[in-house]
Amino acid sequence: MIVTIDGIAASGKSSVSSGVARALGIPYLSSGLLYRAATLLGLDSGADLNDEAAVLAALHAHPVRLEPLAEGNRVWQGTRDLTDDLHSSTVDHGVSVVAVLPGVRAWVNDQLRQVPPPFVAEGRDMGTNVFPHAPAKFYLTASPRVRAQRRAKERPEDVDAIEAALIRRDELDHVQSAPAVDAHVIDTGPLDLEGVIGAILTGVAAG
């Protein structure tokens, strides 16, 4: 079983994927955390994030490992847990730049494809590119304002500033964030977390 859950930034992919994975009793894979890890390592090394070779050099010099747990993924660099450092505003601002680099995308996809199913795969292009033959595909969306209000509950930042940043992020992510043609698109705006999880589980059960 492979379930893909794609969507735009701050659409609730991680929380929903975790809930679906727990309900199904399988792990989930967060591609976004790997892109964030690439961004963090690039920043830590002083690399220009537009320089693919420099970012890849940082990744190869400091290999990271994704730990796919149903309750929430962790990213490790040796014995160092990078996870909490991956959600800073600095990483937020750089991750879209890093995520379009072909070499980084290939690195992330290779990491994900090494994990044996069953699992829930969460990201931007899981259903279109990484696991195109997955039998159950979903795509989450919501207005920039709704997403900004949700993110503001997690971070001490102004809602208007978050909304503006998300709109810019949407523009940068447009190409890689398109839903698969056979994905079920869910507007998470009018739904709470349990409602989105329930809709996906119903879709999975319907086959």
Buried (B, 14 or more C-beta within 10 A) or exposed (E): EBBBBBBBBBBBBBBBBBBBBBBBEBBBBBBBBBBBBBBBBBBEBEBEBEEBEBBBBBBEEBEBEBEBBBEBBBBBBEEEEBBEBBEBEEBBBBBBBBBBBEEBBEBBBEBBEEEEBEBBBBBBBBBBBBBEEBEBBBBBBBEBBBBBBBBBEEEEBEBEEBBEBBBBBBEBBEEBBBBBEEBBEBEBEEBEBEEBBBBBBEBBEEE
